[in-house]
Amino acid sequence: MVDRLQRPVRDLRISVTDRCNFRCRYCMPQEVFGPGFAFLPRAELLSFEEITRIARAFARHGVTKLRLTGGEPLLRRDLPDLIRMLVAIEGIVDVALTTNGSLLAARAAELAAAGLHRVSVSLDALDDPTFAAMNGVSVKVARVLAGIDAAAAAGLAPVKVNMVVQRGVNEHALLPMAACFRERGHTLRFIEYMDVGSTNAWQLEEVVPAAEIRDRIHARWPLEPVDAAYPGEVAARYRYRDGAGEIGLITSVTQPFCGSCSRARLSADGRLYTCLFTAVGHDLRGPLRAGVDDDELDAQISRIWRARTDRYSEQRASGQGHHAKVEMSYIGG
């Protein structure tokens, strides 16, 4: 199953909740997602059985990798039960989780026991003042590091650590972050600050280009490029020449990778999105709850993907990328 630009679907990212205990400025700024913000009622969230059924349909279309996201996915009750259901799907070989890490220390062992294969943790600085400026709620760095250590101890290593880099806010943390995770043996991925959603007041001037990040790391610890591990991998990989692991660069702004994008995204309330930067989702929850059979579910997913023409980041680079977009907290990163 390929879209109009001949891109297959290989990965499904599943948001299990739109709620989060952080208020990161690039995703859920406090001034928008404050105490009075109305999150989805529980009845509107997909059940674990509904999520599994949709994931099974995607597996029939060739998806082999699933990633659980949010919001903060560890806020969803009984998440290990869902993991056990997903890893049992025929054709699924990888089930991963993206988390802010604040709840991970207490949960890593049960997640691994349920069959989770990998975990990615968001961490934008190592000093508490900068990290607090990014996460909006003053959670301490030590709490996230404890979660990373717990994940590694549970067998979920190496952990991927994701750092969003924003000019004038946390770019000074690049080398300390690299030094930290070289020593810990985890892969650090630097993410260009993106214009996801419509609430983060994104400005191009605040983007630190991946090439600049690479050059700053290379000047301290020489790097060499590494081939992609699989078709459509979004991170450009570099390894340290001294053998101390590798880093990744996610270059959605300066070097768009729309041409190889193979990701679909499922929101917590059952809408299917074919691009991180789109405004339009396709309702799958309604048909599920109306009793659609598997053949029709497969056909609906096929129609949606085959009609896909999304290439927002390429359009942004050419000056065409200006439209309302769904918030990242609603569909995951």
C-alpha positions in Angstrom: 0.0 0.0 0.0 1.6 3.2 -1.1 0.4 6.8 -1.3 0.4 9.1 -4.3 4.1 9.8 -3.9 4.8 6.1 -3.8 5.6 6.0 0.0 4.6 2.9 1.8 3.2 2.9 5.4 5.6 1.1 7.8 5.2 2.8 11.1 2.1 3.7 13.2 2.4 6.1 16.1 -0.4 5.7 18.6 -1.3 8.5 21.0 -2.9 7.0 24.1 -3.8 10.3 25.8 -3.8 14.0 25.0 -2.9 14.8 28.7 0.6 15.6 29.9 2.2 16.5 33.2 4.7 18.8 31.4 4.0 22.1 29.7 6.9 22.3 27.2 7.0 25.6 25.4 7.5 23.9 22.0 4.5 21.6 22.5 2.0 22.5 25.2 2.8 26.1 26.4 1.3 26.9 29.8 -0.5 30.0 28.6 -2.6 27.9 26.3 -2.8 24.5 28.1 -3.5 26.0 31.5 -5.7 24.8 34.4 -8.9 25.5 32.5 -8.0 23.6 29.3 -10.5 21.0 28.3 -8.8 17.6 27.6 -10.7 14.7 26.0 -13.2 13.0 28.2 -12.3 9.3 28.9 -15.3 8.1 26.9 -13.9 9.7 23.8 -10.5 7.9 24.1 -10.0 4.7 22.1 -10.1 1.6 24.3 -7.2 -0.8 24.3 -9.3 -3.2 22.3 -10.0 -0.5 19.7 -6.4 0.5 19.5 -5.3 -3.1 19.0 -7.9 -3.6 16.3 -6.6 -0.6 14.3 -3.0 -1.7 14.9 -3.8 -5.1 13.6 -5.4 -3.6 10.5 -2.2 -1.6 9.9 -0.1 -4.7 10.3 -2.2 -6.3 7.5 -1.1 -3.3 5.4 2.6 -3.8 6.1 3.2 -1.9 9.3 5.8 -3.6 11.4 6.6 -0.9 14.0 4.4 0.7 16.6 5.2 3.6 18.9 3.1 4.7 21.9 3.0 8.4 22.4 0.8 11.1 24.0 0.6 13.6 25.6 2.5 11.6 28.2 1.6 8.0 27.6 2.5 6.9 31.1 -0.5 8.8 32.3 -2.7 6.2 30.7 -3.8 3.7 33.2 -2.9 0.0 32.7 -0.6 0.8 29.8 1.3 -2.6 30.2 -2.0 -4.3 29.3 -2.0 -2.5 25.9 1.6 -3.3 25.3 0.9 -7.0 25.8 -1.9 -6.8 23.3 0.2 -5.0 20.7 3.3 -7.2 20.8 1.0 -10.2 20.2 -0.1 -8.9 16.8 1.2 -10.9 13.9 3.7 -9.0 11.8 4.5 -6.5 14.5 8.2 -6.8 15.4 8.9 -3.5 17.3 6.8 -1.7 20.0 8.4 1.4 21.4 7.4 4.2 23.7 8.2 7.9 23.8 8.0 9.5 27.2 9.1 12.6 29.1 10.7 10.2 31.6 9.2 11.8 34.7 7.2 8.6 35.6 9.6 6.1 34.1 11.6 5.1 37.1 8.6 3.5 38.7 7.3 2.0 35.5 10.2 0.7 33.4 10.4 -2.8 34.8 6.7 -3.5 34.3 6.8 -2.0 30.8 9.7 -4.3 29.8 8.0 -7.3 31.4 4.9 -6.6 29.2 7.1 -6.9 26.1 8.1 -3.3 25.3 11.1 -3.3 23.0 12.5 0.3 23.2 12.0 3.6 24.9 12.8 7.2 23.9 13.0 9.9 26.5 12.7 13.6 26.0 15.3 15.7 27.8 16.3 19.2 26.7 19.0 20.1 29.2 21.0 18.9 32.1 20.8 22.0 34.3 17.6 22.4 36.2 17.0 26.1 35.4 17.2 25.5 31.6 15.2 22.3 31.8 12.5 24.0 33.9 12.3 26.8 31.3 11.7 24.1 28.7 9.3 21.8 30.5 7.2 24.6 32.1 6.6 22.7 35.4 10.0 22.7 37.1 10.5 18.9 37.1 14.1 18.2 38.0 16.6 16.7 35.6 17.5 14.0 38.2 14.0 12.6 38.0 14.3 12.0 34.2 17.9 10.6 34.5 16.6 8.1 37.1 13.9 7.1 34.6 16.6 6.5 31.9 18.7 4.5 34.3 15.7 2.4 35.3 14.8 1.8 31.6 18.4 0.6 31.0 18.3 -1.6 34.0 15.1 -3.2 32.8 16.7 -4.1 29.5 15.3 -1.2 27.4 18.9 0.0 26.5 20.3 1.7 24.7 17.7 4.4 25.4 17.2 7.1 22.8 17.3 10.6 24.3 15.5 13.3 22.4 16.7 16.9 22.8 14.7 19.7 21.1 17.2 22.6 20.5 15.8 26.2 20.6 18.1 29.2 19.8 18.6 31.4 22.9 17.0 28.9 25.3 19.0 25.7 25.5 21.6 25.6 22.8 24.3 26.1 25.4 23.4 22.6 26.7 24.5 20.8 23.5 28.0 19.8 24.6 27.1 18.9 28.2 24.2 16.7 26.9 26.6 15.0 24.4 29.2 14.4 27.1 26.6 12.9 29.5 25.2 10.4 27.1 28.5 9.4 25.6 29.4 8.2 29.0 26.1 6.5 29.7 26.0 4.6 26.4 22.7 6.0 25.1 22.0 7.6 21.7 21.3 11.3 21.9 19.2 12.7 19.1 19.1 16.5 18.4 15.8 17.7 17.0 15.4 21.0 15.2 12.7 23.2 16.8 9.7 22.7 14.6 6.4 24.6 13.9 4.2 21.8 15.2 0.7 23.0 16.0 -0.3 26.6 16.1 0.4 27.6 19.8 4.2 27.5 20.2 4.9 30.8 18.6 7.5 29.3 16.3 10.0 31.5 14.6 12.6 30.3 12.0 15.2 32.4 13.8 14.9 30.2 16.8 15.9 27.1 14.9 19.4 25.8 15.4 20.2 24.0 12.2 21.3 20.4 12.4 24.5 21.2 10.5 25.5 23.7 13.2 24.7 21.2 15.9 26.8 18.5 14.1 29.7 20.9 13.6 29.8 21.9 17.3 29.8 18.3 18.4 32.3 17.3 15.8 34.7 20.1 16.9 34.8 18.5 20.4 34.5 14.8 19.6 35.1 14.0 15.9 32.2 12.3 14.1 31.7 10.2 11.0 28.4 9.4 9.2 26.6 6.1 9.6 24.2 4.6 7.1 20.5 4.5 7.9 19.4 1.4 9.8 16.3 1.0 7.8 14.4 2.8 4.9 12.7 6.0 6.0 14.8 6.5 9.2 14.2 10.1 10.1 17.5 10.7 12.1 20.7 11.2 10.2 23.2 9.1 12.2 26.8 9.9 13.2 29.1 7.9 15.3 32.0 9.2 17.5 35.3 8.2 15.9 36.6 7.2 19.3 33.9 4.5 19.6 31.8 6.2 22.3 28.4 5.5 20.6 26.5 7.8 18.2 24.2 10.7 17.8 21.2 11.4 15.6 20.1 14.6 13.9 16.4 15.2 13.0 16.3 17.8 10.4 12.7 18.5 9.6 13.2 22.2 9.0 16.6 22.5 7.2 16.7 19.2 5.4 13.1 17.8 5.0 12.7 14.1 4.6 9.1 14.1 3.4 10.1 12.0 0.4 10.7 8.9 2.5 8.1 9.5 5.3 6.3 6.2 6.1 4.5 7.2 9.3 0.9 7.3 10.1 -0.4 8.8 13.4 -3.5 7.8 15.4 -4.9 10.3 17.9 -6.1 9.2 21.3 -9.7 9.7 20.1 -9.3 7.6 17.0 -8.5 10.0 14.2 -5.9 9.0 11.6 -3.4 11.7 10.6 -1.0 11.2 7.7 1.4 14.0 8.6 2.6 15.6 11.8 1.9 19.0 10.3 -1.6 18.4 8.9 -4.9 19.9 10.2 -7.1 17.1 9.0 -7.7 13.8 10.7 -9.8 10.9 9.5 -12.3 9.4 11.9 -11.7 5.6 12.6 -13.4 5.5 16.0 -16.9 6.2 14.6 -16.8 3.3 12.2 -15.4 1.0 14.8 -18.1 1.8 17.3 -20.7 1.5 14.5 -19.7 -2.1 14.0 -17.5 -2.0 10.8 -16.0 -5.3 9.9 -12.3 -5.9 9.3 -12.6 -5.8 5.5 -14.2 -2.4 5.5 -11.7 -1.1 8.2 -8.9 -2.2 6.0 -10.5 -0.5 3.0 -11.0 2.8 4.8 -7.3 2.8 5.9 -6.2 2.0 2.4 -8.3 4.8 0.9 -6.9 7.3 3.3 -3.3 6.3 2.8 -3.5 5.9 -1.0 -4.9 9.5 -1.2 -2.0 10.9 0.8 0.1 13.7 -0.7 1.5 15.3 2.4 4.9 17.0 2.2 4.6 19.9 4.5 8.3 20.3 5.5 9.3 20.5 1.8 6.6 23.1 1.2 7.7 25.1 4.3 11.2 25.2 2.9 9.9 26.6 -0.4 7.8 29.2 1.3 4.4 27.4 0.9 4.0 25.9 4.4 1.5 28.1 6.1 -1.7 26.6 7.4 -3.4 25.6 10.6 -2.0 22.4 12.1 -3.0 19.9 14.7 -1.2 20.2 18.0 1.6 17.8 18.6 0.3 16.9 22.1 -2.9 15.5 20.3 -1.1 13.1 18.0 2.3 12.6 19.4 5.6 13.7 17.9 
